[in-house]
Amino acid sequence: MDSRGAIVFWLNFTSVLAMIGWLCQFSPLTPKKTIVCRTDDTLRSSEPGDGEDYWCPFVFVLVYSSAMAAVVWNIVFAYNINLTLRSKKGDDLNKKAPYFHIAAWSICVVLTIIIMSLNLIEGDGVLGICRIAQEQTYPI
């Protein structure tokens, strides 16, 4: 597979992972209420906090990190198109592929770890997924 095809593959792969995370709410194993609500039927906030269950953080990691990786792969794709249109024959994208992977995966992993370590995940009953909290309980 050439580098252009690989970029398109990874862009689509990360987008599909984000969609699978969003579709978890429709699964019979994990209904929407299980993902966004605690056992006492209140919306989840400050997750992963008490360790009640890990569906909310799991769905968050699946949706957020995959979507962030898709954004980075979209930037790589735009860079690739820019090089193609400028007809840079000397630029070999295969040599830059490891850097593209490092950027795509490390950025999303670092941001996900920061958000999870600060317990900034909350359930959203309308969207049916867990997302970054809109209201911080402490000043940043």
Disulfide bonds with the S-S distance in Angstrom:
Cys56-Cys130 1.91
